[in-house]
Amino acid sequence: MRRKHRCKRTVKRALVCVILLAMPARSVASPQASRQVQGSRLPDNARVRVALDWFSPNISWVNDQQARITEIPAPPFQEAQRAAAVKELFAETGLPVQIDKTGNVIAELRGVNEKEIVIVAAHLDTVFPAGTEVKVHREGSRMTAPGISDNGSGVAALLAMARAAQFAHLQPQRSILFVGDVGEEGEGNLRGMRALVEAYRSKLKAVVVLDGSGTDHVTTKALASRRLEALITGPGGHSWSDFGMPNPINALVRGSVRFINTKVPASPRTTFNIGQIEGGTSVNSVPHEARLKVDIRSESEDELTRLESALRECIAAGVRDETESAHDRSKGKLEWKVELLGSRPGGELAADSALLAALRAADEHIGNQSRIERSSTDANIPLSLGIDAISIGVGGSGGGAHSLQEWYDSAGREAGLKRAFLTIFGISGVAEDKSR
């Protein structure tokens, strides 16, 4: 009996093996591999091709909008006039558009799935103060003006993305928000992006930041930074009659010299910059206050903390040295403080993210190779919260960022626009064309 049972079990096993071998083979593809296939097939979509074909004959329009936007001043915290112009241009495409309470311009391309959102953002603000001459000078494909590349090029590309999508009657799977955001530069502390992430976080699946020129890089690593202000105050007085009293500027200089001799490591890469010094009312007055602003950046949060502590120690030492060397301390003493003006958190995109796969598929389509970089951009905020985000250039070339000689050359712009467009719709997905 036992021998019969063993024979039956052997026959059953053989039958199972035969059935399994006869079944059609199915590959076990990872979600990442599936996303890469979808991204690589995106240019085969008829409406996507129509959108991509829109860029070439409309490069002059994109260049003109870049010049127009750049010539509207947008100093930190004064972006409203530029925001209004961008809102008007979005409205011309037929997209519903609004300006939120923070000042961000938001145009929506509704997707099939309105419960999931992709944000495409380009910052509106510049580093240049009010009164800066921002007239654009054009010579062939080259344009020169403060802010023309950072971020006139990004805002122009943002408008082009929306125009191309609307021209092709392209509907994404996930809704896309095209955003001209505020507060990216200087002491803006990324307030525009912070507000966007706070408002849409429950639905937010990815953020694509359009910032500057080129196609040679993709920022997937957020560089952490802190902006600090040191303030020293005193009684002030006359340069002759009050000579010898503690001088806030002297103290600031003493402390600054100490700080700039602070050693920083090559790895993790760490930097500091004294960007502004202010104080005094006239050459023949002992100033009543002096202040400086410092930018510190590092790949390590520990190094940021160390540098911040070093700045405080150096300012305190500067005040002490100035006080001890003063000839007359009876007329008052110095007070000091160091305050945090802003902090940008760090973060990093996963190597197997769908967003990076979409970017790589776009690179492949245009025959481009791009390197991964670490930088401080609007992408810092979503990356720090574990939300997929990248920052990319939008084609062409540029230089002299944050200087009065800043320039942008639109030669090669089309490839950057296509790369950005394919990345955006690669991560948002494209709805099935039911009209065909």
Order of alpha helices (4+ residues) and beta strands (2+ residues): alpha-alpha-alpha-alpha-alpha-beta-beta-beta-beta-beta-alpha-beta-alpha-beta-beta-beta-beta-alpha-beta-beta-beta-alpha-beta-beta-alpha-beta-alpha-beta-beta-beta-alpha
